Amino acid sequence: MKPMILKLNNFGPFLNETIDFRNIDQNQLFLISGKTGSGKTMIFDAIVYALYGEASTKNRKENDLRSHFADGNSAMQVTFEFELNDKLFKIVRTGPFVKEGNTTKTPAKLNVFEYIENEFDLRESMVSAGNQFIIDLIGVNAEQFRQLFILPQGEFKKFLLSNSKEKQGILRTLFNSERFEEIEKRLNENVKNEKIQIEERYKNIERLWNDIHTFENNDLEELKSINVHQTDKINEVLHRFNEFGEKIGRKKYEQKKSHENEIEKVEQKLNDNKELEFNLNELKKNENELKQLKQNESYINQHRAKLNKINEIKPLSQLLDRNEAANKKLNQAEKSIEIAVHSINNLLKEKEENQLGLNQLSEQEESINKEKDYLEKTNTFYNNLSQYLNSYKEKERLSSQLVNLNEKSELVERELLELNEAIKSKEINYSHVEQLSQDIFNIEKEIEQAEKIKNDMQMKEELNSKLNDTKASYNQKCIEIDDLSNKLYEIDKTEINLNNKETLVEQLQQVVSLGDTCPICGNKITSLGQHIDFDSINKKQNLIQSLQEDLNKMNIDKAKLESSLNHLTEQINNIYIDQNSIPDIENLYSKISRKKEEKEKQQKENEFILKTNKKVERKRQETFEIRNEVKNAESKIEQCEIRINDFESTTKHTEIDEFESYFKKLKSNVDHYLKSLEEHQQNRNEIAQKLSIEENNLQHHKQTKNEIQEDIKQTQQAIEAEMNRLNIDSIEQVQDIVKIVNEKEEIENEIKEYDKQIHKYELEMNRLKELVAGKKLDNIEEIQKALSQLKVELEHLNHEIATLEYQLKLNQQKVDEIVSNIEYLNKELKEQQDIFNLAEILSGRNSQKLTLENYVLIYYLEKIIAQANLRLATMSGQRYQLQRREALSQGFSGLEIDVFDFYSNKARHISSLSGGETFQASLALALGLSEIVQQESGGISLQSMFIDEGFGTLDQETLETALDTLVNLKSTGRMVGIISHVSELKQRIPLILEVTSNQYQSMTKFKWN
């Protein structure tokens, strides 16, 4: 995350302030400087508040952030634009407050924008949703943000001193280690589910094992006492159960077959006796029925005689029927002739009446033809009445329009003449405008150069003044250094090297004697007394050290002043001013003003001519259009007159309504005449057709009558001949015989049925006699009782077999299931054993009592510590090194940090470091953390870091080392901002964000040293 713009409204001491971080060069180190209470830390508070709605330190509440000088109706608002992963975002957060005069609080607001396609697009507008969106976007919460991006007062060393649980929360987010915890949870859940499934399989095996049938065998019952977990033993004895059941089944099947054979024999015997009994009964029954049937033999013989008589009279009966039918046809033919004669008379009458109507219509034919000719000529006009009516109306409208167009044309001609007079002898002059523009541009360049020369002169004066002041300070500093060097030179340095040698001298005095040779200088010892003043030597050495430190500081100040002198001299030399070429700025401004007025005047004249030309062109176009409209109107009027003249000359009418009424009247008369004529002609044709049909019918009926009369005559002769043959004297006798002819079929059927029954009984009796010949009937009831007993025994045996088969089938199913479960169980236990062991290890049940996530976090922490130690070793002069504590701590292991002191060659608690040493360790750890996070791509972009205080606890040398460390961060692509009151930082850091205050509000500005 890299800040871009920060806008503060009523926030702390800032009433309306904008800080543009884009003024900072890429990867620039800058200092935030200002008096105590000016609001330096409030800049950090504003960044954290915009992102999380909190201050940069925990002890500052949201209500404390609002300016006390803010308007009672204005809200506290922070607008923060920042860059993240090559995307630009803007956050606008408004704090809650109570408006002046209100009792309820105006709620907080939050809008989050993303820069898409050259504009900021709103992503979230709700506070809670926006807060979560920001956390997801940046990847850390407020607490973690303070320890990675902004290191505020009092919290700089928090990550260094935090315990394992606190570090775990930070590192978990930074390196997304929740996924390892999720792996552990899923693995444990899978193991738990697998164990449940394994236990379920054991229960299933136990249920199946208990349900296996033992067929009431004691040995099998005893086998079922085997424990269900002894799966191998169960597997060995499973086959014995069904083997025993199958042995019982084979015996039962043998008994069943024996019973089935016996039943088959008894059933055959029973069926044979039942069949014999039935045949004997049927034989007796047929004998009785035949005897009864022969009792009707005399009645049937009478019917045979009657049938012979009917067969003799049959030809005569047929002739009588034929004669009767012919007489009926003759009567029908006579009636048809009578009807045909009547129809012909009616049709002749209709024909005469229709001819009379045709004669009357013929008399009207001449007048109707005239009317038809008129209708044909005027039919086109009638069908297009609306067109001709519109022609009358259009002619009137166009005549009026033509008058208006002529008047308008005269008006436009006058206006066109006036416009041409207005621009007569005037032309557009663009070249003059271009020349004036070029002159103005050249003068502006001269003014710009003049202003630059003026600013350079002013800057050169300021730099010369500053150079003189710096030279004076430099000369004064040189004098002070010379004085201090002289003082240092004047001090007697003899015997200085004997300091800290007092113990050595005392030891030498104890081992040497007078007259001995000194082991140090080689001279003869003449006295063992105390002749060296060690106190004086110590005081002299302290004085020399103090003077030397002062001299070093002065030399540093001298070097800084010398650097400033060189820098100022270089800046002055870079400013070159030619005194002979300084232009007159006032004259240039006056000259450019005249040129602009002249240009504006010419532009206005050009614009007037251009507008007038456009008006002239429009008027000409308007005149052309009016002329076209006049021509169109005249042409349309001419067309209307042609249509009107054509209509009046053809229809002989000048009014459309009169013509329409007259046309309709004539058309109605003609249509009525034609319809009547068509009806009479159609009637004439229909009458002629009907008359022809009726005459043909009459001829046909007469011919049919003659044919029937001839047929009756022949039939009568045949009847007389047949009566003579049968010796019948009268027709009455014939009629008596004919009455019984209708009974012929019934008599024939009755005789036929009698003969059929006699034959049937005789055949059946012969068949039955053959079936019962030589056979004896046994007692059927005794046979049935014996058969029933055998079937009961077989049914009981079948039930036992079915039960046994069902038990064997169930046993086999259960055996198969048990074997399948045991095989699956053995396979599952073998496959899952490694997973069970892995779950135990990842859950922390291992020698180090570490979960998978803690193991990963330790790995990252050690990388962070290794990276931090690279800087800490430099900053501490190779004295300190951070290391991870191995001991357990509050249920989490391995995330506490100790410091190893190479001077004592021992590790000690981190809290034993001094304030400056703690700052060094905290800074090194914070930088190491951010670098490892970027290396591991934990989803967090650390492009900036802000540090609040901490440098005041460092000595000069350590401060230089810490600054070198921060300056080197530029090479890692990091923007670093520092808040500090240490004056040396202003000399080392060229870019300063200066915060100034005027008692009630603060302002900011960037400046360069």
Secondary structure, DSSP 4 states (H G I P E B T S, - for coil): -EEEEEEEEEETTEEEEEEEGGGSPTT-EEEEEE-TTSSHHHHHHHHHHHHHSS-SSTT--GGGGB-TTS-TTPPPEEEEEEEETTEEEEEEEE--B--TT-SSPBPPEEEEEEEETTEEEEEE-SHHHHHHHHHHHHSS-HHHHHHHTEE-TTTTTHHHH--HHHHHHHHHHHHTTHHHHHHHHHHHHHHHHHHHHHHHHHHHHHHHHHHS--TT-HHHHHHTTS-TT-HHHHHHHHHHHHHHHHHHHHHHHHHHHHHHHHHHHHHHHHHHHHHHHHHHHHHHHHHHHHHHHGGGHHHHHHHHHHHHHHHHHHHHHHHHHHHHHHHHHHHHHHHHHHHHHHHHHHHHHHHHHHHHHHHHHHHTHHHHHHHHHHHHHHHHHHHTHHHHHHHHHHHHHHHHHHHHHHHHHHHHHHHHHHHHHHTTT----HHHHHHHHHHHHHHHHHHHHHHHHHHHHHHHHHHHHHHHHHHHHHHHHHHHHHHHHHHHHHS--TTGGGTT-HHHHHHHHHH--TTPBPTTT-PBP---S----HHHHHHHHHHHHHHHHHHHHHHHHHHHHHHHHHHHHHHHHH----GGG---HHHHHHHHHHHHHHHHHHHHHHHHHHHHHHHHHHHHHHHHHHHHHHHHHHHHHHHHHHHHHHHHHHHS-S-HHHHHHHHHHHHHHHHHHHHHHHHHHHHHHHHHHHHHHHHHHHHHHHHHHHHHHHHHHHHHHHHHHHHHHHT---HHHHHHHHHTGGGHHHHHHHHHHHHHHHHHHHHHHHHHHHHHTT-----HHHHHHHHHHHHHHHHHHHHHHHHHHHHHHHHHHHHHHHHHHHHHHHHHHHHHHHHHHHHHHHTT-STT---HHHHHHHHHHHHHHHHHHHHHHHHTTT-EEEEE--SEETTEES--EEEEETTTTEEEEGGGS-HHHHHHHHHHHHHHHHHHHHHHT-S----EEEEES-GGGS-HHHHHHHHHHHHHGGGGT-EEEEE---HHHHHH--EEEEEEE-SS-EEEEEEE-
